[in-house]
Amino acid sequence: MANLPNVVILGDYEHALRRYSDWSKVDQLCHIQMYDDPLSNESLYEAIKDADIVILVRDRIPFDAALIARLPKLKLLMFTGKRNSTLDVAALKARNIPIACTPGGPSKDSTTELTWALILGASKHLLRQNQLIHSGEWRDELSVLPILSGERLGLIGLGAIGSAVAKVGIAFGMEVVAWSPNMTTERAAAQQVKSVSLNELLQSSKVVSLHLVAGPSTKGLIGAEQLALMRPDALLVNTARSALIKMDDLETALKLGRPAQAALDVFEIEPLPKEDSLRNHPALLLTPHLGFVAEPIFKVFAQGITDTLEAWLTQQTIPHPFEA
């Protein structure tokens, strides 16, 4: 038993992985240590310094070249899902360390649902209505609610998730417009959506929802200048990546009243520090990065991990190698 490979799993915040797959065979083939707290710096190094295999739950734990260089025993790096924005793939390849992933599961469906939960929760002031009931009250000035039908929904990004969000907006009777760096009139029309400029989208939309990958051309896309264009009754929603928005600018813009509200599922630092001013901002509805956190997705993650470990530990071909 002493000579079995060491496997370290990082970022199992929900204690979900053990629940959703059969680990009995894997447990006989290796030593497994799971961490459910966020680790960084030396605490992260101490947790993984003797690991033969490191498994990351999505991109919750940044894994850079400097850290990889300190892990001479590392033989396999695995992450859940199909993409990891904080992993230094080049550093792993330079050492010929294989990289594995898992299928992503229905994460696009889950993120679409959460987007609409945030839109409806914020626009209908649901937390406030719930607080009134629990406090023994009934209604107040925020109980006179807006409706979304007839309003404009602006989508920044019209990929799989943006297109699914658009369908719900159309079903609600909203006019849906979209912009992205590569948007065309034809692409938008195929989704029953109108292509507009970014400025028009921001100026005219009651709800603006972000659905872009945070790449070199889109990081910091929404800053003070763009936020100042938004309607004073607008809602900004981000279930994509925090880097799309200049967060300091957003806090200032909310104080100035453009937009009126924001609903966020993604943050620069996750978990969001306890002392972060966002936690108590009255114009913010916040969720703890739940876009992909759903039972069927974690079943896919857990099964993918056990399948890969069984294959690797029995010297079989890993089922889901990562191709950059």
C-alpha positions as CSV (number, residue, x, y, z in Angstrom):
1,M,0.0,0.0,0.0
2,A,2.8,2.4,0.8
3,N,4.0,2.4,-2.8
4,L,0.7,3.3,-4.4
5,P,0.6,6.5,-6.5
6,N,-0.5,9.7,-4.7
7,V,-3.6,11.5,-6.2
8,V,-4.6,15.0,-5.1
9,I,-7.9,16.4,-6.0
10,L,-8.3,20.2,-5.6
11,G,-11.4,22.4,-5.5
12,D,-14.1,19.9,-4.5
13,Y,-16.0,22.7,-2.7
14,E,-19.3,20.9,-2.8
15,H,-18.0,17.6,-1.6
16,A,-19.7,16.2,-4.7
17,L,-17.2,14.0,-6.5
18,R,-17.4,11.1,-4.1
19,R,-21.2,11.1,-4.3
20,Y,-21.5,10.8,-8.0
21,S,-19.3,7.9,-9.0
22,D,-18.0,4.5,-7.9
23,W,-14.5,5.0,-6.4
24,S,-14.1,1.5,-5.0
25,K,-11.6,0.3,-7.7
26,V,-9.7,3.5,-7.7
27,D,-9.3,3.5,-4.0
28,Q,-7.5,0.1,-4.3
29,L,-5.1,1.5,-6.8
30,C,-3.9,4.8,-5.3
31,H,-3.9,7.1,-2.3
32,I,-6.4,9.9,-2.8
33,Q,-6.4,13.2,-0.9
34,M,-9.3,15.6,-1.6
35,Y,-9.3,19.3,-0.7
36,D,-12.5,21.2,-0.4
37,D,-11.0,24.6,0.6
38,P,-9.3,27.0,-1.8
39,L,-5.6,26.7,-1.6
40,S,-2.8,29.0,-2.9
41,N,0.9,29.7,-2.6
42,E,2.7,27.5,-0.1
43,S,-0.4,25.8,1.3
44,L,-1.1,24.7,-2.3
45,Y,2.4,23.5,-2.8
46,E,2.4,21.5,0.4
47,A,-0.8,19.8,-0.6
48,I,0.5,18.6,-4.0
49,K,4.3,18.4,-3.6
50,D,4.3,14.6,-3.5
51,A,1.5,14.1,-6.0
52,D,1.9,11.8,-8.9
53,I,-1.5,12.9,-10.3
54,V,-3.2,16.3,-9.6
55,I,-6.9,16.8,-10.5
56,L,-8.5,20.2,-10.7
57,V,-12.2,20.9,-10.5
58,R,-12.5,23.3,-13.4
59,D,-10.2,26.4,-13.1
60,R,-10.8,27.0,-9.4
61,I,-7.1,26.6,-8.5
62,P,-4.6,28.5,-10.8
63,F,-1.8,26.2,-12.0
64,D,1.1,28.2,-13.5
65,A,4.5,27.4,-14.8
66,A,6.3,28.3,-11.5
67,L,4.2,25.8,-9.6
68,I,4.6,23.1,-12.2
69,A,8.4,23.5,-12.0
70,R,8.3,22.7,-8.3
71,L,6.5,19.3,-8.9
72,P,9.1,16.8,-10.1
73,K,6.9,13.8,-9.2
74,L,4.0,15.0,-11.3
75,K,3.1,12.5,-14.0
76,L,-0.5,13.4,-15.0
77,L,-2.6,16.6,-14.7
78,M,-6.3,16.4,-15.1
79,F,-9.2,18.9,-14.9
80,T,-12.9,18.6,-15.1
81,G,-14.7,20.1,-18.1
82,K,-13.1,20.8,-21.5
83,R,-11.5,24.2,-20.8
84,N,-9.2,25.6,-18.1
85,S,-8.3,29.3,-18.4
86,T,-5.7,29.3,-15.5
87,L,-3.6,26.2,-16.5
88,D,-0.2,26.7,-18.1
89,V,-0.5,24.0,-20.8
90,A,2.8,24.9,-22.4
91,A,4.7,24.3,-19.1
92,L,3.1,20.9,-18.8
93,K,3.9,20.0,-22.4
94,A,7.5,21.1,-22.1
95,R,7.9,18.4,-19.5
96,N,5.8,15.9,-21.5
97,I,3.3,15.7,-18.7
98,P,0.0,14.3,-20.1
99,I,-3.1,16.4,-19.6
100,A,-6.6,14.8,-19.3
101,C,-10.0,16.4,-19.0
102,T,-13.6,15.2,-18.7
103,P,-16.7,15.8,-20.8
104,G,-18.4,19.1,-19.8
105,G,-21.9,17.8,-19.2
106,P,-24.9,20.1,-19.8
107,S,-23.1,23.1,-18.5
108,K,-24.5,25.4,-21.2
109,D,-28.1,24.5,-20.2
110,S,-27.2,25.1,-16.5
111,T,-25.7,28.5,-17.2
112,T,-28.6,29.5,-19.4
113,E,-31.0,28.7,-16.5
114,L,-28.9,30.6,-14.0
115,T,-28.7,33.6,-16.3
116,W,-32.5,33.8,-16.3
117,A,-32.7,33.1,-12.6
118,L,-30.5,36.2,-12.1
119,I,-32.4,38.3,-14.6
120,L,-35.8,37.5,-13.0
121,G,-34.5,37.6,-9.5
122,A,-33.0,41.0,-9.9
123,S,-35.6,42.6,-12.1
124,K,-38.5,41.4,-9.8
125,H,-36.6,42.2,-6.6
126,L,-37.2,38.7,-5.3
127,L,-34.8,38.9,-2.4
128,R,-36.5,42.0,-1.1
129,Q,-40.0,40.5,-1.5
130,N,-38.9,37.4,0.4
131,Q,-37.4,39.6,3.2
132,L,-40.6,41.5,3.5
133,I,-42.6,38.3,4.1
134,H,-40.1,36.9,6.5
135,S,-40.1,40.1,8.5
136,G,-43.9,40.1,8.9
137,E,-44.4,42.9,6.3
138,W,-46.2,42.7,3.0
139,R,-45.3,45.2,0.3
140,D,-43.2,48.3,-0.2
141,E,-42.1,50.7,-3.1
142,L,-40.1,47.9,-4.7
143,S,-43.1,45.7,-4.9
144,V,-44.3,47.7,-7.9
145,L,-42.5,45.6,-10.4
146,P,-41.3,46.1,-14.0
147,I,-42.1,43.6,-16.7
148,L,-39.7,42.3,-19.3
149,S,-42.2,41.8,-22.1
150,G,-41.7,44.6,-24.7
151,E,-38.3,45.5,-23.4
152,R,-35.0,45.1,-25.1
153,L,-32.6,42.3,-24.2
154,G,-29.0,42.9,-25.3
155,L,-26.7,39.9,-25.6
156,I,-23.0,40.4,-25.7
157,G,-22.1,37.1,-27.3
158,L,-24.4,34.8,-29.3
159,G,-22.7,31.4,-29.0
160,A,-24.5,28.4,-27.6
161,I,-25.4,30.0,-24.2
162,G,-26.2,33.4,-25.7
163,S,-28.5,31.8,-28.3
164,A,-30.3,29.8,-25.6
165,V,-30.7,32.9,-23.5
166,A,-32.1,34.7,-26.6
167,K,-34.8,32.0,-27.1
168,V,-36.1,32.6,-23.6
169,G,-36.1,36.3,-24.1
170,I,-38.1,35.9,-27.3
171,A,-40.6,33.7,-25.5
172,F,-41.0,36.4,-22.9
173,G,-41.9,38.9,-25.6
174,M,-38.6,40.8,-25.5
175,E,-36.9,42.3,-28.4
176,V,-33.4,40.7,-28.5
177,V,-30.4,42.3,-30.0
178,A,-26.8,41.1,-30.0
179,W,-23.2,42.2,-30.5
180,S,-19.9,40.3,-30.5
181,P,-16.5,41.0,-32.1
182,N,-17.4,38.7,-35.0
183,M,-21.1,39.2,-35.2
184,T,-22.8,39.3,-38.6
185,T,-26.3,40.3,-39.6
186,E,-26.8,36.7,-40.9
187,R,-25.7,35.0,-37.7
188,A,-28.0,37.2,-35.6
189,A,-30.9,36.6,-37.9
190,A,-30.5,32.9,-37.7
191,Q,-31.3,33.2,-34.0
192,Q,-34.2,35.6,-34.6
193,V,-32.0,38.4,-33.2
194,K,-31.0,41.8,-34.5
195,S,-27.3,42.6,-34.9
196,V,-26.5,46.1,-33.5
197,S,-23.3,48.0,-32.5
198,L,-22.1,47.6,-28.9
199,N,-22.9,51.3,-28.2
200,E,-26.5,50.9,-29.4
201,L,-26.9,47.7,-27.4
202,L,-25.7,49.3,-24.2
203,Q,-27.7,52.5,-24.7
204,S,-31.1,50.8,-25.5
205,S,-31.3,47.6,-23.5
206,K,-33.2,47.1,-20.3
207,V,-31.1,43.9,-19.7
208,V,-27.6,43.4,-20.9
209,S,-26.2,39.9,-20.5
210,L,-22.6,38.8,-21.2
211,H,-21.8,35.5,-23.0
212,L,-18.3,35.9,-24.3
213,V,-15.0,34.1,-23.7
214,A,-12.5,36.4,-21.9
215,G,-9.7,36.6,-24.5
216,P,-7.2,39.3,-25.4
217,S,-9.7,41.3,-27.4
218,T,-12.5,41.1,-24.8
219,K,-10.9,41.4,-21.4
220,G,-12.0,44.7,-19.8
221,L,-14.6,45.1,-22.6
222,I,-17.1,46.8,-20.3
223,G,-15.5,49.7,-18.5
224,A,-16.5,53.2,-17.3
225,E,-17.2,54.5,-20.8
226,Q,-19.4,51.6,-21.7
227,L,-21.3,51.6,-18.4
228,A,-22.0,55.3,-18.6
229,L,-24.0,54.5,-21.8
230,M,-26.4,52.2,-20.1
231,R,-30.0,53.1,-19.2
232,P,-30.6,54.3,-15.6
233,D,-33.1,51.4,-15.2
234,A,-30.8,48.8,-16.8
235,L,-29.6,45.5,-15.4
236,L,-26.2,44.1,-16.2
237,V,-25.8,40.3,-15.9
238,N,-22.5,38.3,-16.1
239,T,-22.5,34.5,-16.0
240,A,-19.5,34.3,-18.3
241,R,-16.1,35.6,-17.0
242,S,-15.4,38.4,-14.5
243,A,-12.5,39.7,-16.7
244,L,-15.0,41.0,-19.3
245,I,-15.9,43.8,-16.9
246,K,-13.6,46.3,-15.2
247,M,-15.0,45.6,-11.7
248,D,-13.8,48.9,-10.1
249,D,-15.6,50.7,-12.8
250,L,-18.7,48.7,-12.2
251,E,-18.8,49.6,-8.5
252,T,-18.5,53.3,-9.4
253,A,-21.1,53.1,-12.1
254,L,-23.6,51.5,-9.8
255,K,-23.1,54.4,-7.3
256,L,-23.8,56.8,-10.2
257,G,-26.9,54.9,-11.2
258,R,-25.9,53.6,-14.6
259,P,-26.8,50.7,-14.6
260,A,-29.4,50.5,-11.8
261,Q,-28.4,46.9,-10.9
262,A,-26.0,44.2,-11.7
263,A,-26.3,40.4,-11.2
264,L,-23.0,38.5,-11.1
265,D,-22.0,34.8,-10.9
266,V,-18.3,35.3,-11.6
267,F,-15.6,37.3,-9.8
268,E,-12.0,38.3,-10.1
269,I,-11.1,36.3,-7.0
270,E,-13.0,33.2,-6.1
271,P,-14.2,32.4,-3.6
272,L,-15.1,36.1,-3.1
273,P,-13.2,37.4,-0.1
274,K,-15.3,37.9,3.0
275,E,-14.3,41.5,3.2
276,D,-15.0,42.3,-0.5
277,S,-17.2,45.4,-0.8
278,L,-19.3,43.6,-3.5
279,R,-20.8,41.4,-0.8
280,N,-22.9,44.2,0.7
281,H,-23.6,46.3,-2.3
282,P,-27.3,47.1,-2.4
283,A,-27.5,47.1,-6.2
284,L,-26.0,43.7,-6.7
285,L,-27.5,40.2,-6.8
286,L,-24.7,37.7,-6.4
287,T,-24.3,33.9,-6.7
288,P,-21.2,31.9,-6.0
289,H,-20.2,30.9,-9.5
290,L,-23.0,28.4,-9.9
291,G,-23.2,28.4,-13.7
292,F,-21.8,24.9,-14.1
293,V,-22.6,23.6,-10.6
294,A,-25.4,21.2,-11.2
295,E,-26.0,17.5,-10.4
296,P,-25.9,16.1,-13.9
297,I,-22.7,18.0,-14.6
298,F,-20.9,16.8,-11.5
299,K,-22.0,13.2,-12.3
300,V,-20.1,13.6,-15.6
301,F,-17.1,15.1,-13.8
302,A,-17.0,12.4,-11.2
303,Q,-17.4,9.6,-13.7
304,G,-14.7,11.2,-15.9
305,I,-12.3,11.3,-13.1
306,T,-12.7,7.7,-12.0
307,D,-12.6,6.5,-15.6
308,T,-9.4,8.3,-16.2
309,L,-7.8,7.2,-13.0
310,E,-8.7,3.6,-13.6
311,A,-7.3,3.8,-17.1
312,W,-4.0,5.5,-16.1
313,L,-3.4,3.3,-13.0
314,T,-3.9,0.1,-15.1
315,Q,-1.7,1.4,-17.9
316,Q,-4.6,1.8,-20.4
317,T,-5.2,4.8,-22.7
318,I,-6.9,7.7,-20.9
319,P,-10.4,8.2,-22.3
320,H,-10.4,12.1,-22.6
321,P,-6.9,13.5,-23.4
322,F,-6.9,17.3,-23.5
323,E,-6.0,18.7,-26.9
324,A,-5.1,22.4,-26.7
